[in-house]
Amino acid sequence: MGERVLRGSRLGSMSYESDRNTELAPRQTAAYDCPRGHHFTMPFAAEAELPAAWECRVCGATAQLVDGGLPEPKRVKITRTHWDMLLERRTLDDLEGVLAERLALLRQQRPKMTA
């Protein structure tokens, strides 16, 4: 009898177990509103922190949590240039002194031109 039941089924197609005597994990639902007017709900675990934004199921836009605050803006990292990092290590007077030393060294190494 058992062989006939499994003979016609595909692997992973369906489960022969029933949902009787099983307890689902506690859940909470969060409602989201899309900027294009779509409204949908998503189930989350009861202890999960609700995300402030979620991708809309209909159009893919970023939907915001209903009665949730606006998401915190991401911090923008200020780009430092080579000059900024150099000024962190040396003062302008030090840099002028190093420049004068290097120019003097280059002038000494230059071949003299005779006219």
PyMOL commands that set and color helices and strands:
alter all, ss='L'
color gray80, all
select helices_A, chain A and resi 2-7+82-89+92-109
alter helices_A, ss='H'
color red, helices_A
select strands_A, chain A and resi 27-33+39-45+53-55+62-65
alter strands_A, ss='S'
color yellow, strands_A
deselect
rebuild
show_as cartoon
